[in-house]
Amino acid sequence: MRRQLALVLGLVLPLAMSAAQASVVESMEYVRVSPAQPVPPGPKILVQEVFWYGCPHCFHLEPVLNRWLAHKPADVLFQRQAAAISPYWLPQARAFFSFQDLGLLPALHDKFFDAIHVRHEVLDNAATISAWVARHSRVSASRFKTVYRSFAVGLAVRKARQQQTEEGIHSVPTFIVDGRYRTNPSLAGGRRQMLRVVDYLVRKAERRKNH
């Protein structure tokens, strides 16, 4: 009986996987980035999330994304990137790159999301963000404000905006896989479906790298 069950599963699972893969359609659930963007050399598949701290969809994606990250393929290199296309996104983009510069991102990323969406704090300029950071870290408001307004953070924001323009990003959250493929909840049909499409695109990128 067990051998028969194993035989059935051996036949059904590949068919189910093939059907799931076949259901992901280019130009409907994802689009190609043209031209493709550079990615780090090596066997890793770069998966980038472009988000905005002020975006409720990005906030509600976090628990789903964290579960995905806990079980992501070993060859996936995941990176977050703050959206910088819209002028409205720039204060929080500067906050993100300042967190990175100061090594605060692991400690403050979720807290900053919660401050905006759970406690409804208005954090949209150097003064309010710096004061918030001083309350939630050992970095003083003046120190953070200096980094927030620094040339290095400004350059990171400009590079992000240029890259996101070239990738054709107009909404958040958006995922870029291998610098070649773009998907978002609107294309994929929802947050969970988007991560299913990301999984498909990771496998697609793996096949490309292995040939």
C-alpha positions in Angstrom: 0.0 0.0 0.0 2.8 2.4 0.9 4.6 1.6 -2.3 1.4 2.3 -4.3 0.9 5.6 -2.5 4.5 6.6 -3.1 4.0 5.8 -6.8 0.9 7.9 -7.0 2.5 10.8 -5.2 5.5 10.5 -7.5 3.2 10.9 -10.5 0.9 13.6 -9.1 3.3 16.0 -7.4 5.4 16.7 -10.6 2.2 17.2 -12.5 0.9 19.6 -9.8 4.2 21.5 -9.9 4.1 21.8 -13.6 0.5 23.0 -13.5 1.4 25.6 -10.9 4.3 26.8 -13.0 2.2 26.8 -16.2 -0.4 29.0 -14.5 2.2 31.9 -14.2 1.9 33.9 -17.4 4.4 36.5 -18.6 2.9 39.9 -19.2 0.0 39.0 -16.9 1.5 38.0 -13.6 5.0 39.4 -14.2 6.8 41.4 -16.8 10.4 41.5 -18.0 12.7 44.4 -17.1 14.2 45.9 -20.2 17.1 46.3 -20.2 17.9 43.8 -17.5 19.6 45.3 -14.5 23.1 44.2 -13.2 23.1 41.7 -10.4 26.0 40.4 -8.2 28.1 37.8 -9.9 27.8 34.2 -8.7 25.2 31.5 -8.3 22.9 33.5 -6.0 19.5 34.7 -7.3 18.9 38.4 -6.3 15.4 39.1 -5.1 14.7 42.7 -4.3 11.6 44.2 -2.5 11.0 47.8 -3.3 8.7 49.3 -0.6 7.7 52.5 1.1 7.3 52.7 4.9 4.1 54.8 4.4 2.4 52.1 2.2 -0.3 50.1 4.0 0.1 47.3 1.5 3.8 47.1 2.3 3.0 47.0 6.0 0.5 44.2 5.7 2.9 42.3 3.4 5.6 42.1 6.2 4.2 39.0 8.1 3.7 37.1 4.8 7.1 38.2 3.6 8.8 37.2 6.8 7.3 33.7 6.6 8.5 33.4 3.0 12.0 34.5 4.1 12.1 31.8 6.7 11.7 29.2 4.0 13.2 30.9 1.0 15.5 28.8 -1.3 19.1 28.7 -0.1 20.4 30.3 -3.3 18.2 33.4 -2.9 19.9 36.7 -1.9 17.2 38.9 -0.6 17.5 42.7 -0.4 15.1 45.4 0.6 15.2 48.8 -1.1 13.3 51.9 -0.2 11.1 53.4 -3.0 12.3 56.8 -4.1 10.3 57.5 -7.3 7.6 59.7 -5.7 8.5 62.9 -3.8 6.2 61.7 -1.1 8.4 58.6 -0.5 11.6 60.5 -0.1 11.6 61.3 3.7 11.1 57.6 4.5 13.6 56.6 1.8 16.2 58.8 3.5 15.2 57.2 6.8 15.8 53.7 5.4 19.2 54.5 4.0 20.1 56.2 7.2 19.1 53.1 9.2 21.4 51.1 6.9 24.3 53.6 7.3 24.1 53.5 11.0 23.5 49.7 11.3 20.0 50.3 12.8 17.9 48.6 10.1 17.5 45.2 11.9 16.4 46.9 15.1 14.2 49.7 13.7 12.7 48.3 10.4 9.6 46.7 12.0 9.3 49.4 14.7 9.2 52.2 12.1 6.5 50.4 10.2 4.5 49.9 13.4 5.0 53.6 14.5 3.4 54.7 11.2 0.6 52.2 10.8 -0.2 51.0 14.3 0.5 54.1 16.4 -0.2 56.5 13.5 2.8 58.7 14.2 3.6 61.3 11.6 7.2 60.7 10.6 7.7 62.6 7.4 10.7 64.9 7.8 14.2 65.1 9.3 13.0 66.5 12.7 10.2 64.0 13.4 12.2 61.0 12.2 15.4 62.0 14.1 13.4 62.5 17.3 11.8 59.1 16.8 15.1 57.4 16.3 16.5 59.0 19.4 13.6 57.5 21.4 14.1 54.0 20.0 17.9 53.7 19.8 21.2 54.9 21.3 21.7 57.3 18.4 21.0 60.9 19.2 18.6 63.0 17.2 21.5 65.3 16.1 23.7 62.4 15.0 20.9 60.8 13.0 19.9 64.1 11.4 23.5 64.6 10.2 23.4 61.2 8.6 19.9 61.7 7.2 21.0 64.9 5.4 24.4 63.5 4.4 25.8 63.3 0.9 26.1 59.5 1.2 22.4 59.1 2.0 21.4 61.5 -0.7 23.5 59.6 -3.2 21.9 56.3 -2.2 18.4 57.8 -2.7 19.4 59.1 -6.1 20.8 55.7 -7.2 17.7 54.0 -5.9 15.5 56.4 -7.9 17.5 55.9 -11.1 17.4 52.1 -10.7 13.7 52.0 -10.0 13.0 54.3 -13.0 15.0 51.9 -15.2 13.1 48.9 -13.7 9.7 50.6 -14.6 8.5 50.7 -11.0 5.4 52.8 -10.4 3.9 51.3 -7.3 4.8 49.5 -4.1 5.4 46.8 -3.0 7.2 45.6 -6.1 9.6 42.7 -6.4 12.5 42.4 -8.9 13.9 39.0 -9.5 17.4 38.5 -11.0 17.3 42.0 -12.3 15.1 40.7 -15.1 11.6 40.2 -13.9 9.1 42.5 -12.1 5.9 41.6 -10.3 3.6 43.2 -7.8 0.3 42.4 -6.1 -1.7 44.0 -8.9 -0.1 41.8 -11.5 0.0 38.7 -9.4 -3.5 39.0 -8.0 -2.6 39.6 -4.3 0.2 39.5 -1.8 0.4 35.8 -1.3 0.1 35.2 -5.1 2.9 37.6 -5.7 5.3 35.5 -3.6 4.2 32.4 -5.5 5.1 34.3 -8.7 8.5 35.2 -7.1 9.1 31.5 -6.4 8.4 30.8 -10.0 10.7 33.5 -11.2 13.5 32.3 -8.9 13.2 28.8 -10.5 13.2 30.5 -13.9 16.4 32.4 -13.0 18.0 29.2 -11.7 17.4 27.5 -15.0 18.9 30.4 -16.9 22.0 30.4 -14.7 22.5 26.6 -15.1 22.4 26.7 -18.9 
